Amino acid sequence: MEPGGIITERPRRVLVTGAAGTVGGLVCRALAARGHQVRGFDRRGAGGNYEFIQGELADREAVDGACRGMETVVHLGARPVDGPFLETLLPDNIVATWQVFESAVRHGVGRVVLASTMQVIEGLPRTPGRVITAADGTAS
């Protein structure tokens, strides 16, 4: 068992979307340091001790190329700021996530790890010690 309770019997081939972002870059470097074969994917360039593919997550062919041969996908890629829903948020966050999951199925990826964003709860009242739940609904 590795630190943090992660059980691995061998190094894995892992695709990390959003690899040029703050969290994505950290995840890529940490996985590579643990001996995993890492492939980063992002719309912006990135570098490190891992393979990198530059592309858009809403592009089926680009995502298929990135998923090909991977055993695990860590999906961190998204548009992290507000923008016009139809022009920006729909393709970059919703269609992109759908493309990642569909590609993972097509390529026999065994595990997809999905992380969300602060935008999910942005605007909801925050009370120290109180957990936000689905019953709170969405921010207006």
DSSP file with accessible surface (Angstrom, degrees, kcal/mol):
  #  RESIDUE AA STRUCTURE BP1 BP2  ACC     N-H-->O    O-->H-N    N-H-->O    O-->H-N    TCO  KAPPA ALPHA  PHI   PSI    X-CA   Y-CA   Z-CA
    1    1 A M              0   0  169      0, 0.0     6,-0.2     0, 0.0     3,-0.1   0.000 360.0 360.0 360.0 134.1    0.0    0.0    0.0
    2    2 A E    >   -     0   0   44      4,-2.9     3,-1.5     1,-0.2     4,-0.4  -0.440 360.0 -71.9 -86.3 167.0    1.3    3.4   -1.0
    3    3 A P  G >  S+     0   0   97      0, 0.0     3,-0.6     0, 0.0    -1,-0.2  -0.243 122.9  34.6 -55.1 143.5    1.1    6.6    1.2
    4    4 A G  G 3  S-     0   0   84      1,-0.2     3,-0.1    -3,-0.1    -2,-0.1   0.518 128.3 -81.4  85.4   3.9   -2.5    7.8    1.3
    5    5 A G  G <  S+     0   0   43     -3,-1.5     2,-0.5     1,-0.3    -1,-0.2   0.646  80.8 151.7  80.4  11.9   -3.9    4.3    1.2
    6    6 A I    <   -     0   0   87     -3,-0.6    -4,-2.9    -4,-0.4     2,-0.6  -0.683  33.3-151.5 -81.1 123.4   -3.6    3.9   -2.6
    7    7 A I        +     0   0  120     -2,-0.5     2,-0.4    -6,-0.2    -1,-0.0  -0.844  25.0 161.7 -98.5 121.4   -3.2    0.2   -3.4
    8    8 A T        -     0   0   40     -2,-0.6    -2,-0.0     1,-0.1     4,-0.0  -0.995  26.4-171.5-138.6 133.5   -1.2   -0.5   -6.6
    9    9 A E  S    S+     0   0  140     -2,-0.4    -1,-0.1     1,-0.3    -2,-0.0   0.621  80.6   2.0 -94.4 -14.5    0.4   -3.8   -7.5
   10   10 A R  S    S-     0   0  101      0, 0.0    -1,-0.3     0, 0.0    26,-0.0  -0.981  92.6 -74.8-160.3 162.4    2.2   -2.3  -10.5
   11   11 A P        -     0   0   78      0, 0.0     2,-0.3     0, 0.0    25,-0.1  -0.321  50.3-144.9 -62.7 145.6    2.6    1.1  -12.3
   12   12 A R        -     0   0   60     -4,-0.0    25,-2.1    59,-0.0     2,-0.7  -0.773  15.8-117.3-111.1 158.1   -0.4    2.2  -14.3
   13   13 A R  E     -a   37   0A  93     -2,-0.3    58,-2.7    23,-0.2    59,-1.9  -0.869  44.7-174.3 -93.0 113.2   -0.9    4.0  -17.6
   14   14 A V  E     -ab  38  72A   6     23,-2.8    25,-2.6    -2,-0.7     2,-0.5  -0.951  21.0-157.0-122.7 126.8   -2.7    7.2  -16.5
   15   15 A L  E     -ab  39  73A   3     57,-2.7    59,-3.3    -2,-0.5     2,-0.5  -0.862  10.9-165.4 -95.4 130.9   -4.2   10.0  -18.5
   16   16 A V  E >   -ab  40  74A   0     23,-2.6    25,-2.2    -2,-0.5     3,-0.6  -0.968   4.9-156.8-118.1 113.8   -4.7   13.3  -16.7
   17   17 A T  E 3  S+ab  41  75A   1     57,-2.3    59,-0.8    -2,-0.5    25,-0.2  -0.610  81.0  34.6 -84.1 152.3   -6.9   15.9  -18.3
   18   18 A G  T >  S+     0   0    8     23,-1.6     3,-1.8    -2,-0.2     6,-0.4   0.792  74.1 156.5  74.8  28.3   -6.3   19.5  -17.3
   19   19 A A  T <   +     0   0    1     22,-1.8    23,-0.2    -3,-0.6    28,-0.1   0.704  65.4  56.6 -65.5 -21.0   -2.6   18.7  -17.0
   20   20 A A  T 3  S+     0   0   25     21,-0.2    -1,-0.3    24,-0.1    22,-0.1   0.553  91.8  93.3 -87.2  -6.6   -1.5   22.3  -17.5
   21   21 A G  S <> S-     0   0   22     -3,-1.8     4,-2.8     1,-0.1     5,-0.3  -0.273  92.3-102.6 -80.2 170.7   -3.7   23.5  -14.6
   22   22 A T  H  > S+     0   0  122      2,-0.2     4,-1.5     1,-0.2     5,-0.1   0.953 121.1  34.4 -59.4 -52.4   -2.5   23.9  -11.0
   23   23 A V  H  > S+     0   0   89      2,-0.2     4,-2.6     1,-0.2     5,-0.2   0.932 118.0  53.2 -71.2 -44.7   -4.0   20.7   -9.7
   24   24 A G  H  > S+     0   0    3     -6,-0.4     4,-2.7     1,-0.2    -5,-0.2   0.904 108.2  50.0 -58.9 -42.4   -3.5   18.7  -12.9
   25   25 A G  H  X S+     0   0    4     -4,-2.8     4,-2.4    -7,-0.3    -1,-0.2   0.913 111.3  49.0 -62.9 -41.5    0.2   19.5  -13.0
   26   26 A L  H  X S+     0   0   98     -4,-1.5     4,-2.5    -5,-0.3    -2,-0.2   0.916 111.5  49.3 -64.1 -41.6    0.6   18.4   -9.4
   27   27 A V  H  X S+     0   0   41     -4,-2.6     4,-2.8     2,-0.2     5,-0.3   0.934 110.6  50.5 -64.5 -44.1   -1.2   15.2  -10.1
   28   28 A C  H  X S+     0   0    0     -4,-2.7     4,-2.5     1,-0.2     5,-0.2   0.940 113.3  45.0 -58.6 -48.4    0.9   14.5  -13.2
   29   29 A R  H  X S+     0   0  118     -4,-2.4     4,-2.4     1,-0.2    -1,-0.2   0.902 113.7  49.4 -65.5 -39.5    4.2   15.0  -11.3
   30   30 A A  H  X S+     0   0   38     -4,-2.5     4,-1.2    -5,-0.2    -2,-0.2   0.922 112.6  46.8 -67.5 -42.5    3.1   13.0   -8.3
   31   31 A L  H  <>S+     0   0   33     -4,-2.8     5,-2.2     2,-0.2     3,-0.4   0.925 113.3  48.6 -65.2 -43.3    1.9   10.0  -10.4
   32   32 A A  H ><5S+     0   0   19     -4,-2.5     3,-1.9    -5,-0.3    -2,-0.2   0.910 107.7  55.1 -63.0 -39.2    5.1   10.1  -12.5
   33   33 A A  H 3<5S+     0   0   84     -4,-2.4    -1,-0.2     1,-0.3    -2,-0.2   0.798 104.7  54.8 -64.6 -26.1    7.2   10.3   -9.3
   34   34 A R  T 3<5S-     0   0  106     -4,-1.2    -1,-0.3    -3,-0.4    -2,-0.2   0.320 126.8-100.4 -89.0   5.6    5.4    7.1   -8.1
   35   35 A G  T < 5S+     0   0   45     -3,-1.9    -3,-0.2     1,-0.3     2,-0.2   0.511  74.6 141.4  94.1   4.5    6.4    5.3  -11.3
   36   36 A H      < -     0   0   16     -5,-2.2     2,-0.8    -6,-0.2    -1,-0.3  -0.491  58.4-116.6 -79.0 150.7    3.2    5.5  -13.2
   37   37 A Q  E     -a   13   0A 101    -25,-2.1   -23,-2.8    -2,-0.2     2,-0.4  -0.794  42.4-163.0 -85.6 110.4    3.3    6.1  -17.0
   38   38 A V  E     -a   14   0A   7     -2,-0.8    13,-1.7    11,-0.2     2,-0.5  -0.808  20.1-172.9-106.7 137.0    1.6    9.5  -17.2
   39   39 A R  E     -ac  15  51A  30    -25,-2.6   -23,-2.6    -2,-0.4     2,-0.3  -0.992  15.0-155.7-123.5 118.7    0.0   11.2  -20.3
   40   40 A G  E     -ac  16  52A   0     11,-3.2    13,-2.7    -2,-0.5     2,-0.4  -0.687   7.8-169.1 -91.8 149.9   -1.1   14.8  -19.7
   41   41 A F  E     +ac  17  53A   1    -25,-2.2   -22,-1.8    -2,-0.3   -23,-1.6  -0.996  20.7 138.5-140.0 130.9   -3.8   16.4  -21.9
   42   42 A D  E     - c   0  54A  13     11,-1.6    13,-1.9    -2,-0.4     4,-0.1  -0.979  56.8-119.2-164.0 159.5   -4.7   20.1  -21.9
   43   43 A R  S    S+     0   0   63     -2,-0.3     2,-0.3    11,-0.2    13,-0.1   0.729 102.4  59.0 -75.0 -23.6   -5.7   22.9  -24.3
   44   44 A R  S    S-     0   0  139      1,-0.1   -24,-0.1    11,-0.1    11,-0.1  -0.772  99.6 -97.2-102.9 154.5   -2.6   24.8  -23.1
   45   45 A G        +     0   0   49     -2,-0.3     2,-0.3     9,-0.1    -1,-0.1  -0.271  45.2 173.1 -66.8 151.9    1.0   23.6  -23.3
   46   46 A A        -     0   0   36     -4,-0.1     2,-0.3    -6,-0.1   -26,-0.1  -0.945  10.8-161.7-149.7 169.1    2.6   21.9  -20.4
   47   47 A G        +     0   0   53     -2,-0.3     2,-0.3   -28,-0.1     4,-0.1  -0.952  26.3 111.2-149.7 170.1    5.8   20.1  -19.6
   48   48 A G  S    S-     0   0   53     -2,-0.3     2,-0.7     2,-0.2     4,-0.1  -0.969  78.6 -43.1 154.8-164.8    7.3   17.7  -17.2
   49   49 A N  S    S+     0   0  108     -2,-0.3     2,-0.3     2,-0.1   -11,-0.2  -0.214 111.2  70.4 -91.0  44.9    8.5   14.2  -16.8
   50   50 A Y  S    S-     0   0   28     -2,-0.7    -2,-0.2   -13,-0.1   -11,-0.2  -0.981  90.9 -86.4-153.9 160.1    5.6   12.8  -18.6
   51   51 A E  E     -c   39   0A  86    -13,-1.7   -11,-3.2    -2,-0.3     2,-0.4  -0.400  44.2-158.9 -66.2 147.7    4.1   12.6  -22.1
   52   52 A F  E     -c   40   0A  50    -13,-0.2     2,-0.4    -2,-0.1   -11,-0.2  -0.997  14.4-170.5-137.8 135.1    1.8   15.5  -23.1
   53   53 A I  E     -c   41   0A  44    -13,-2.7   -11,-1.6    -2,-0.4     2,-0.5  -0.993  14.4-148.8-120.7 129.1   -0.9   16.0  -25.7
   54   54 A Q  E     +c   42   0A 125     -2,-0.4     2,-0.3   -13,-0.2   -11,-0.2  -0.837  44.3 108.3 -98.1 129.7   -2.3   19.4  -26.5
   55   55 A G        -     0   0   18    -13,-1.9     2,-0.4    -2,-0.5   -11,-0.1  -0.981  64.9 -79.5-178.8 177.4   -6.0   19.5  -27.6
   56   56 A E    >   -     0   0   82     -2,-0.3     3,-1.5     1,-0.1     7,-0.3  -0.845  26.1-141.3 -99.9 135.8   -9.5   20.3  -26.8
   57   57 A L  T 3  S+     0   0   17     -2,-0.4    -1,-0.1     1,-0.3     6,-0.1   0.733 102.0  61.0 -68.7 -21.8  -11.6   18.0  -24.6
   58   58 A A  T 3  S+     0   0   33     41,-0.1     2,-0.8    40,-0.1    -1,-0.3   0.578  83.9  94.5 -80.1  -5.6  -14.7   18.6  -26.7
   59   59 A D    <>  -     0   0   79     -3,-1.5     4,-2.5     1,-0.2     5,-0.3  -0.761  64.1-159.6 -91.1 107.0  -12.8   17.1  -29.7
   60   60 A R  H  > S+     0   0  125     -2,-0.8     4,-2.8     1,-0.2     5,-0.2   0.890  89.4  49.1 -55.1 -46.2  -13.7   13.4  -29.9
   61   61 A E  H  > S+     0   0  160      1,-0.2     4,-2.3     2,-0.2    -1,-0.2   0.907 111.5  49.1 -64.1 -40.1  -10.6   12.5  -32.0
   62   62 A A  H  > S+     0   0   23      2,-0.2     4,-1.9     1,-0.2    -1,-0.2   0.927 113.9  45.6 -65.2 -43.1   -8.2   14.3  -29.7
   63   63 A V  H  X S+     0   0    2     -4,-2.5     4,-2.6    -7,-0.3     5,-0.2   0.909 111.0  53.4 -68.3 -39.3   -9.7   12.7  -26.6
   64   64 A D  H  X S+     0   0   19     -4,-2.8     4,-1.9    -5,-0.3    -1,-0.2   0.929 108.8  49.9 -59.6 -44.4   -9.7    9.3  -28.3
   65   65 A G  H  < S+     0   0   27     -4,-2.3    -1,-0.2     1,-0.2    -2,-0.2   0.888 112.6  47.2 -61.2 -37.8   -6.0    9.7  -29.1
   66   66 A A  H  < S+     0   0    1     -4,-1.9    -2,-0.2     1,-0.2    -1,-0.2   0.880 114.1  46.1 -71.5 -37.6   -5.3   10.6  -25.5
   67   67 A C  H >< S+     0   0    0     -4,-2.6     3,-2.5    -5,-0.1    -2,-0.2   0.751  83.6 113.7 -77.4 -23.6   -7.3    7.7  -24.0
   68   68 A R  T 3< S+     0   0  139     -4,-1.9     3,-0.1     1,-0.3    40,-0.1  -0.238  89.8   4.4 -56.1 123.9   -5.9    5.1  -26.3
   69   69 A G  T 3  S+     0   0   39     38,-0.3    -1,-0.3     1,-0.3     2,-0.2   0.441  98.6 131.0  83.9   1.0   -3.8    2.6  -24.3
   70   70 A M    <   -     0   0    7     -3,-2.5    -1,-0.3     1,-0.1   -56,-0.2  -0.556  42.0-166.3 -89.0 150.4   -4.6    4.1  -20.9
   71   71 A E  S    S+     0   0   27    -58,-2.7    40,-1.2     1,-0.3    39,-1.1   0.668  77.4  25.3-100.5 -27.8   -5.8    2.1  -17.9
   72   72 A T  E     -bd  14 111A  23    -59,-1.9   -57,-2.7    38,-0.2     2,-0.4  -0.993  62.4-157.9-139.1 143.9   -7.0    5.0  -15.8
   73   73 A V  E     -bd  15 112A   0     38,-2.3    40,-3.4    -2,-0.3     2,-0.7  -0.993   2.0-163.5-121.9 129.7   -8.2    8.5  -16.5
   74   74 A V  E     -bd  16 113A  20    -59,-3.3   -57,-2.3    -2,-0.4     2,-0.9  -0.952  17.2-155.3-107.7 107.3   -8.1   11.3  -14.0
   75   75 A H  E     +bd  17 114A   3     38,-3.3    40,-1.9    -2,-0.7   -57,-0.1  -0.753  40.8 138.0 -94.3 103.4  -10.4   14.0  -15.4
   76   76 A L        +     0   0   41     -2,-0.9     2,-0.2   -59,-0.8   -58,-0.2   0.413  35.2 116.3-116.4  -8.0   -9.5   17.4  -14.1
   77   77 A G        +     0   0    6     -3,-0.2     2,-0.3    19,-0.1   -59,-0.1  -0.485  34.4 120.6 -74.3 131.6  -10.0   19.4  -17.3
   78   78 A A  S    S-     0   0   39     -2,-0.2    15,-0.2    18,-0.0    11,-0.1  -0.961  70.0 -85.5-171.8 166.8  -12.7   22.1  -17.4
   79   79 A R        -     0   0   75     -2,-0.3     4,-0.1    10,-0.2    -2,-0.0  -0.784  40.4-164.0 -83.6 112.3  -13.2   25.8  -17.9
   80   80 A P        +     0   0   90      0, 0.0     2,-0.3     0, 0.0    -1,-0.1   0.442  61.4  62.0 -84.9   3.3  -12.6   27.1  -14.3
   81   81 A V  S    S-     0   0   86      1,-0.1    -2,-0.0    38,-0.0     2,-0.0  -0.843  91.0 -90.4-125.8 162.8  -14.1   30.5  -14.8
   82   82 A D        +     0   0  132     -2,-0.3    -1,-0.1     6,-0.0    37,-0.0  -0.310  56.1 145.1 -66.0 154.2  -17.6   31.9  -15.6
   83   83 A G        -     0   0   32     -4,-0.1     2,-0.1    -2,-0.0     6,-0.0  -0.968  56.7 -46.5-171.8 178.4  -18.4   32.4  -19.2
   84   84 A P     >> -     0   0   72      0, 0.0     4,-2.5     0, 0.0     5,-1.7  -0.416  52.6-138.7 -62.5 129.3  -21.3   32.3  -21.7
   85   85 A F  I  4>S+     0   0  109      3,-0.2     5,-3.4     1,-0.2     0, 0.0   0.943  94.7  37.4 -59.4 -56.0  -23.0   29.0  -21.2
   86   86 A L  I  45S+     0   0  119      1,-0.2    -1,-0.2     3,-0.2     0, 0.0   0.884 124.3  39.6 -68.1 -37.4  -23.6   27.9  -24.8
   87   87 A E  I  45S+     0   0  135      3,-0.1    -1,-0.2     4,-0.1    -2,-0.2   0.806 135.7   5.0 -83.4 -30.2  -20.4   29.2  -26.2
   88   88 A T  I  X5S+     0   0   31     -4,-2.5     4,-2.2     3,-0.1     5,-0.2   0.765 125.8  43.8-121.6 -58.1  -17.9   28.3  -23.5
   89   89 A L  I  >XS+     0   0   28     -5,-1.7     4,-2.1     2,-0.2     5,-1.1   0.892 110.2  54.1 -70.2 -39.1  -19.2   26.3  -20.5
   90   90 A L  I  >XS+     0   0   55     -5,-3.4     5,-2.9    -6,-0.3     4,-0.9   0.976 117.7  33.6 -61.5 -54.7  -21.3   23.8  -22.4
   91   91 A P  I  4>S+     0   0   36      0, 0.0     5,-1.1     0, 0.0    -2,-0.2   0.920 123.7  44.5 -68.4 -40.0  -18.5   22.6  -24.7
   92   92 A D  I  <5S+     0   0   15     -4,-2.2    -2,-0.2     3,-0.2    -3,-0.2   0.753 130.1  17.9 -79.0 -24.3  -15.6   23.0  -22.3
   93   93 A N  I  X5S+     0   0   29     -4,-2.1     4,-1.0    -5,-0.2    -3,-0.2   0.787 132.4  28.9-114.4 -45.8  -17.3   21.4  -19.2
   94   94 A I  I  X<S+     0   0   88     -5,-1.1     4,-2.3    -4,-0.9     5,-0.2   0.957 125.5  38.5 -87.8 -55.0  -20.3   19.3  -20.2
   95   95 A V  I  ><S+     0   0   50     -5,-2.9     4,-2.9     1,-0.2     5,-0.2   0.919 116.7  54.9 -61.7 -40.4  -19.5   18.0  -23.7
   96   96 A A  H  ><S+     0   0    0     -5,-1.1     4,-2.3    -6,-0.4    -1,-0.2   0.926 108.1  47.2 -59.7 -45.2  -15.9   17.6  -22.7
   97   97 A T  H  X S+     0   0   38     -4,-1.0     4,-2.4     2,-0.2     5,-0.2   0.925 112.0  50.9 -64.4 -42.3  -16.8   15.4  -19.7
   98   98 A W  H  X S+     0   0  140     -4,-2.3     4,-2.8     1,-0.2     5,-0.2   0.931 109.5  51.0 -59.5 -44.8  -19.1   13.3  -21.9
   99   99 A Q  H  X S+     0   0   19     -4,-2.9     4,-2.6     1,-0.2     5,-0.2   0.899 109.2  51.0 -59.9 -42.2  -16.3   12.9  -24.5
  100  100 A V  H  X S+     0   0    0     -4,-2.3     4,-2.4    -5,-0.2    -1,-0.2   0.949 113.5  43.6 -62.6 -47.0  -13.9   11.7  -21.8
  101  101 A F  H  X S+     0   0   78     -4,-2.4     4,-2.0     2,-0.2    -2,-0.2   0.922 115.1  48.6 -66.8 -42.5  -16.3    9.1  -20.4
  102  102 A E  H  X S+     0   0   75     -4,-2.8     4,-2.5    -5,-0.2    -1,-0.2   0.918 113.0  47.7 -63.3 -42.6  -17.4    7.9  -23.9
  103  103 A S  H  X S+     0   0    0     -4,-2.6     4,-2.1    -5,-0.2     6,-0.2   0.897 108.0  55.6 -65.2 -39.8  -13.7    7.6  -25.0
  104  104 A A  H  <>S+     0   0    4     -4,-2.4     5,-2.6    -5,-0.2     4,-0.3   0.918 110.0  46.3 -59.1 -41.5  -12.8    5.7  -21.8
  105  105 A V  H ><5S+     0   0  111     -4,-2.0     3,-1.4     1,-0.2    -2,-0.2   0.950 111.3  51.3 -65.1 -47.6  -15.6    3.2  -22.7
  106  106 A R  H 3<5S+     0   0   84     -4,-2.5    -1,-0.2     1,-0.3    -2,-0.2   0.837 115.8  42.0 -59.2 -32.9  -14.5    2.9  -26.3
  107  107 A H  T 3<5S-     0   0   52     -4,-2.1   -38,-0.3    -5,-0.2    -1,-0.3   0.283 112.2-113.9-103.1  10.4  -10.9    2.2  -25.2
  108  108 A G  T < 5 +     0   0   63     -3,-1.4     2,-0.2    -4,-0.3    -3,-0.2   0.781  46.4 177.0  67.8  29.2  -11.5   -0.1  -22.3
  109  109 A V      < -     0   0   19     -5,-2.6    -1,-0.2    -6,-0.2   -38,-0.2  -0.496  20.3-152.0 -66.9 129.9  -10.2    2.2  -19.6
  110  110 A G  S    S+     0   0   73    -39,-1.1     2,-0.3    -2,-0.2   -38,-0.2   0.743  70.7  23.4 -79.8 -22.8  -10.8    0.5  -16.3
  111  111 A R  E     -d   72   0A 167    -40,-1.2   -38,-2.3     2,-0.0     2,-0.5  -0.989  54.6-168.6-149.7 134.0  -11.2    3.5  -14.0
  112  112 A V  E     -d   73   0A  39     -2,-0.3     2,-0.6   -40,-0.2   -38,-0.2  -0.993  10.1-160.1-120.5 125.7  -12.2    7.1  -14.4
  113  113 A V  E     -d   74   0A  69    -40,-3.4   -38,-3.3    -2,-0.5     2,-0.5  -0.933  11.7-162.4-104.5 121.5  -11.6    9.5  -11.5
  114  114 A L  E     -d   75   0A  95     -2,-0.6     2,-0.4   -40,-0.2   -38,-0.1  -0.921   7.3-172.4-111.4 125.9  -13.7   12.7  -11.8
  115  115 A A        -     0   0   46    -40,-1.9     2,-0.1    -2,-0.5    -2,-0.0  -0.903  10.5-152.9-112.8 146.5  -13.0   15.8   -9.9
  116  116 A S        -     0   0   99     -2,-0.4     2,-0.3     1,-0.0   -38,-0.0  -0.206  13.7-109.7-103.8-162.2  -15.3   18.8   -9.8
  117  117 A T    >   -     0   0   54     -2,-0.1     3,-1.7     1,-0.1     4,-0.3  -0.880  23.7-110.5-132.9 160.5  -14.8   22.5   -9.3
  118  118 A M  G >> S+     0   0  104     -2,-0.3     3,-1.4     1,-0.3     4,-1.1   0.755 108.2  78.2 -60.6 -24.2  -15.6   25.2   -6.8
  119  119 A Q  G 34 S+     0   0   50      1,-0.3    -1,-0.3     2,-0.2   -38,-0.0   0.767  78.5  71.5 -59.7 -23.6  -18.1   26.6   -9.3
  120  120 A V  G <4 S+     0   0   93     -3,-1.7    19,-0.3     1,-0.2    -1,-0.3   0.879 115.2  21.7 -60.5 -36.0  -20.5   23.8   -8.2
  121  121 A I  T X4 S+     0   0   51     -3,-1.4     3,-2.1    -4,-0.3    -1,-0.2   0.404  90.1 132.3-113.5   2.7  -21.1   25.5   -4.9
  122  122 A E  T 3< S+     0   0  108     -4,-1.1    17,-0.2     1,-0.3    -3,-0.0  -0.288  74.3  22.1 -57.5 133.0  -20.1   29.1   -5.7
  123  123 A G  T 3  S+     0   0   58      1,-0.3    17,-0.3    16,-0.1    -1,-0.3   0.263  90.6 123.1  93.6 -12.6  -22.7   31.5   -4.5
  124  124 A L  S <  S-     0   0   22     -3,-2.1    -1,-0.3    15,-0.1    15,-0.1  -0.582  74.5 -98.6 -79.2 144.3  -24.2   29.3   -1.8
  125  125 A P        -     0   0   99      0, 0.0     2,-0.5     0, 0.0    -1,-0.1  -0.388  38.6-145.8 -62.2 137.8  -24.1   30.7    1.7
  126  126 A R        -     0   0  136     -2,-0.1     5,-0.1    -3,-0.0    -3,-0.0  -0.937  17.7-178.1-113.5 125.6  -21.2   29.3    3.7
  127  127 A T    >   -     0   0   81     -2,-0.5     3,-2.5     3,-0.2     0, 0.0  -0.987  38.2-107.5-119.1 123.9  -21.5   28.7    7.4
  128  128 A P  T 3  S+     0   0  130      0, 0.0     3,-0.1     0, 0.0    -2,-0.0  -0.227 104.6  13.0 -51.6 132.6  -18.3   27.4    9.1
  129  129 A G  T 3  S+     0   0   87      1,-0.2     2,-0.5     0, 0.0    -3,-0.0   0.319  99.5 117.6  84.9  -8.3  -18.7   23.7   10.0
  130  130 A R    <   -     0   0  108     -3,-2.5     2,-0.4     1,-0.0    -3,-0.2  -0.793  58.3-139.5 -96.5 131.7  -21.8   23.2    7.9
  131  131 A V        -     0   0  114     -2,-0.5     2,-0.4    -3,-0.1    -5,-0.0  -0.736  14.5-130.7 -89.7 131.9  -21.6   20.8    5.0
  132  132 A I        -     0   0   45     -2,-0.4     2,-0.2    -8,-0.0    -6,-0.0  -0.676  33.6-176.8 -80.9 132.4  -23.3   21.8    1.7
  133  133 A T    >   -     0   0   75     -2,-0.4     3,-1.9     1,-0.0     4,-0.3  -0.749  43.7 -96.4-124.6 173.5  -25.5   19.0    0.4
  134  134 A A  G >  S+     0   0  102      1,-0.3     3,-1.9    -2,-0.2    -1,-0.0   0.815 118.1  69.3 -60.0 -28.9  -27.7   18.4   -2.7
  135  135 A A  G 3  S+     0   0   98      1,-0.3    -1,-0.3     2,-0.0     3,-0.1   0.737  85.7  69.1 -64.6 -18.7  -30.7   19.6   -0.7
  136  136 A D  G <  S-     0   0   52     -3,-1.9    -1,-0.3     1,-0.2    -2,-0.2   0.669  93.4-155.3 -71.9 -16.8  -29.2   23.1   -0.8
  137  137 A G    <   -     0   0   45     -3,-1.9     2,-0.2    -4,-0.3    -1,-0.2  -0.302  33.4 -41.5  73.9-160.1  -29.9   23.2   -4.5
  138  138 A T        -     0   0  128     -3,-0.1     2,-0.1     1,-0.1   -17,-0.1  -0.662  62.2 -96.2-103.5 161.0  -27.9   25.5   -6.8
  139  139 A A              0   0   37    -19,-0.3   -15,-0.1   -17,-0.2    -1,-0.1  -0.437 360.0 360.0 -71.0 145.3  -26.8   29.0   -6.3
  140  140 A S              0   0  170    -17,-0.3    -1,-0.1    -2,-0.1     0, 0.0  -0.555 360.0 360.0-104.5 360.0  -29.0   31.7   -7.8
